[in-house]
Amino acid sequence: CAVCLVDDIFNMFVFFEICTVSQAGIVAWLSEDRAFGTSLKYMLLGSVAGGMLLLGISFLLGSTGVLNISDMFEYFSTTATQRDAPIIFMGLALLIFAWSYGGGLPPFHTIKSELYSRASAEAGALLQAISKILLISVGIIIARLFFWQDVTWQSMMILSTFAMMIGGAMAMVQNDYRRLIAYVAVNQAGIVGIGLSFFRRLPTYGTMGPVYLWGHEGMAYGIFHGFNEIIVTSALFISAAVLLHVFGHTDMTRLRGMLQRNKEFALLTLISMLAVSGMPPLNCFQSEWRLIEFAFAHGFMTVGLLMVVSTVMVFYALAKAFVLVFLRPVPAEEAKPLQVPFAMTLTLLVAVVLEVFFGLFPDMALTPISVGLTALFGG
């Protein structure tokens, strides 16, 4: 939460490092050899990303003389000269590198997915939420500081598109339920990143030809999707936690008959799967549809088509998981009732209620997001 509220770029670095250490600690808490190894790898990469972020901040400080993000925004809006460009571009490149690490975009998608799947399933829900908050918060700061350069949104869009497609493709071939959800989280991070890259309103074609306007409508849709995705993916990780709690593993080839064992659990999981697949009238449909529509309306047809393809990939991966884990029958004598802890059932139920609510009333989230972006960017 501190990263969301910070207006000092050095404090952003401090809270970024705290998030890195805390995520590694959450995974190491599982006390398994593979979890320790993943935690160590994440910390080592985090030391590189943190160093790059600090170096980028030093470049920006040397160019502007201030650390306050609002003051930097004012400087770049009114005072920046061509002489400052090389240092500023170095700062931009290093900040985008750290943004990719924090949000789990390429080249860090592999370690992020491993981090989610090596932690306990409940912790995986928390870790992916932290990553989405970092992705959104640091992305907004980058957009505020470097809105005046096309390379900013282009870099963000390219990295995010790769994450979206890689995450969807990898999810399709997984046999472990937690690992599948981890790659779905990477896929959804890519969609959120694409939305953040829409902080520049793309060309609108009228009678006088293309008109380029500045705005944050598309960015609001990206943040809305991040909010939706935190809810939905957390619910899926909780469903994985139920399987891990009862059976001790999440290998989909060895799990079957969950619909026979507990119909309520199967229904709640199915709704969350449909939500993250972009099915109406659930919440992720509202945000994904708006992002796709925005891309098509402003000249990015390729990105819009790839978002449609990635949605199909995620739907296929989750449909396969539901068939393997829930629909495959087991002999009646082996179909013992699945006892789901009350806290997990309540969490899944709350998530489903939120998925339906924000699917039916998306403006309840979009309006405050748009108001906040107007305060940050103006206009």
N, C-alpha and C positions, 0 to 999 in steps of 0.2 A: 504493500500500500504506500510505503514511503516513496518508492520510485514514481508512483503516479502523481504524488503531490509536490515533488521537489521542483525548485526553480533555480537551483544552483548546480552547475554541471559537475563540479567536484563532488558534491554530496550525492549526485547520481552515481558516480563511480563507487563511492563508499557503499551505498545500498546495493549496487550491482554485485559487488564482491561478497556482501553479506548473503545475498541470495545464492550465489555460487557455493559458498561454504555450507550453507544450511541444506541445500539440495544434496550435496555429497554426503553430509552427515545423516540425512534421512535414509539414504540408500545403505550406508554402512551400518546403520542401526539394526538391519536385518541379520547381521552376524553370520553371513555365509561367505564362502571364499569368492564366489563369482560376484557377489554384491560388493565385497571389499575391492576387488579388481576394477569393477566398473566405477566405483566411487573414486579410486585413485586416478584412473584415466581421466575422469571428468574434472578432477581438481587440477591435474597437470595441464589439460587444455584450457581450463579456466585461468590458470596463472598466465598463459600466453594471451588469452583474450583480454584479461584485465590489464596486462601491461600495454597492449595495443590501445585499449581505451584511454588509459592514462596518458600515453604519448599523444594520442589524438587531441585530448583536452589541452595538453601543453601547447600544441600547435595553435589551437584556437585562442588560448590565452595570450600567446605571443602576438597573434594577429590583431586581437580586439582589445586586449588589456583588461578584460572583465571576465568573471566567472558566472555571473548571473545570466540565466538563459534569456530572460526578457530583455536585458540590456544587449546581449549578443544579437537577438532578433532585431532590435532597433538599429544596431550598428550595420547589420547586413542589409537592412531595408533602406538605409539612408546614406551610409558613409563608406561602405566597402569600395575599394578601388581595384583596378586590374593588377596592381602590384601585389595585392594580398592574395591573388588567386592560387598560386602554387601551394602556399602554406595551408590555405583553407581547404583545398582539394585533398591534401594529405590528411587533414583532420577528418574530412568527410569519409574518406576510404577506411580509416581506422575505426571510426564510429560504426560504420556499416558492418565491418568485420565483427565487432563486439555485439552488435544487434543480431547478427546471424547466429552467434554462439548462444546468446541469451534466449532467443526464440526457437532454436532448434532447426534453423534453415541450413541448406548446404553451405559448407561441407560438414556441418556438425549434426546433421540429421541422424546419422548412425549412432553416435554416442548418446544423443537424446533419447532415441527409441530404446536403446539398451538400458539407459537409466530408468525409464518408466517401467520396463518389464522386469528389471532385476530387483526393484523395490517391492515391498509388500503391495498388494493391489490397492489397498486404501491409500497408501502413500503415493502410488502412481497417480491417483486422482489429484492429490495436492500438488505433486510435482508438475503435472501438465498445466494446472491452473497458474502456478508461479511463472512458468515459461510463457504462457499467453499474456500475462500481465506485463512481463518484461518486454515481450514483443511489441505490445501496444504502446507502452509508456516510452520506451526508447525510440520507437518509430515516430511517435508524435514529436519528440524533441528534435530528431533528425529533420523531420518535415518542417518544423518551425524555423530551424537555423538555416537550412539549405533549400528552401522553397524556390529560390530564384535560379536554380540550376537544373536543367532537364536531366542531367546525369543522375540526380538524386532519385527521382521517381523511377527512372529507367533501371537503375541498379536494384532498387527494392523490388520492382516488378519481376525482373529476370530471376533473382534468387528465389522469390516466393513461388514463381511458376514451376521452377525445378523442384522445389520442396513438395508442392501439390502433386505433381505427376509421380515423383519418386515414391512419396508416401502411399499414394493410391496403388501403384504397381506392386510395391513390396507387401502391402496388406493382403493382396490377392493370393499370395503364395505361402502365407504363414499357416502353420498347423498348431501353433500355441495361441490360445485366446488372448492372453495378456500382450504378447508380442504383436498380434494383429491390432489390438486397440492402440498400442504405442505408435504403430505406423499410421493408423487413422488420425491420431493426434498430430503427427507430422504433416499429413495431408491437409488437415484443417488449419494448421499454422500457416501453410502456404496460401490458403484462401484468405485468411486474415491479413497476411502481408500484402497480397494483391490489393485488397481494399485500402490498406494504408497508403499504397503507392498512388491511389486516386486522389491524393490531396490536391493535385492539379486537375481541374476539370478539363477533360479532353475536348477536342474540337467538336463544336456543334455546327451542323451543316444547315444553312438557311438559304434564302433567295440570293444573298450577296456572297455566297461561298462560305468556307469554313471560318468560324469565329472562335478564338481561343479565350477562355475565361478562367479566372482563378476561383476556386471554391473548395468546399470540403464535404459535399454531399456524398460522394463515393467513399470518402474516408469514414464518415459516420456509419455507412453500411458495413465497412470492414470491422469497426469497433463493435458494432452490434453483433456481428457474426462471432467475434471473439468471445463476447459475453455469452452468447448461445452455446458456443462450443464448449466452454468451461462447464456448463451445466450438463450437457449431454455426455461428453466424454467422461466426466466424473461418475455419472450414473453407470456407464459401461464398465469402468474400473471397479465400481462397487459390486456389480454383478459378477465380475471375475473374482472379487474377494470372497463372495459367497461360495463359488466353486472351489476356490483354494482352501477355504475354511472347512468345507465338508469332505472333499476328496484328496486334498493335499497336493494337487497339481492342476494345471489348466491346459493339458494336452488334449486338443479337440478330437484326436483319433481314438482316445480312450474314454471320452465322455459321451453319454447318450441318454436319451429318455428323460430329460429334465421337464418336459411338458407333462409327462405322466406323473412325475414325482411332485411337482408343485406348479399348478397352472397360473397362480397369481404372480409368482416370480417370473415365469416365462412371458406373461403378458407385459409386465413392467419393462423387462429387458427388450422385448420386441418393439415397444413404443419408442424407446431410446434409440434402438438401431434404425428405425424408420426416420426418426428425427435427424440423426446425423447424416442419413442418406438423402436428406432434402425432400422428404415427402410432406405434402400439404396435409392438414393445416398446421403443422408443427413449426417450432421456432426457427430451426435452421433453414427451412424452406423460405421463410420470409427474408432472411438476410442473404442467402445464396441467390435467390431469384432477383433481388434488387441489384446485387453485384453483377450478375450476368447481364441483366437488362442495361445497367449502366455502361458496361464494357461494349456491348453492341451499339448503344446509342452514341458513343463517343469515339468510334473508330478503332476499337481494339477487338475486332471480331475473332482473331486467333486466340486471345486470352479467354474470351467468352466461351468459345468452342471447347477449349481445354478444360475450363471449369465444368462444363457439361460432361465431358469425358471422365474427368476425375470423380464426379458424382456417381456415374455409372460404375466405375471401379470400386468405390467404397460400398455401393449397394451390393455388388456381386460378392465382395469379401465378407460382408456381414450376413448376407443371405446364406452363403456357404457355412458360416459359423453357426447360424441358427439351425440349419438343417442337421449339421453334424451333432451339435450339443443338445438341441431341444427336441427335434422331430424324429430322430432315429429311435425306433422302439427298443425296449428291453423286455425280456420275458417277464410275465406278470409276477412271478415269485421273486424277481430281483428288483422290482420297481418299488423300493421302499420310499416312503414319503421324505421329501427333502425339507429339512428343518432350517429355515432361514432366520437368523437372529433378528429380533424386533428392530433394533437400531438400523440394520441394513435395509430391511423392508421399508421402514419409515423414510430413509434417505432416498431410496428409489421412488417412492410414492411422491415425495416432495419434488424431486427432479421432474417426474412426469407431469405433475401439475404445472410447474413452471414452463415446461416445453409446450404444453397446450395453451397456457395463458398468453405467453409471448408470441405464439403462433397466431392466436386470434386477435391480440391487441398489441401489435408491434410498436405502435407509436408511444406506448407507455415507456419504452426504453429509448426509442429513436429520438424523441423530442428532447429529453435532457442531454443526450449525447450531442445533438446538433447545437443546443444552447451553449454547452461547454466549448465546443470547437469554435463557435462564433466568438466567444470571449477570448480564446487563445489566438486565433488567426485574424479576427475581424471580418466584417462583411457578411 
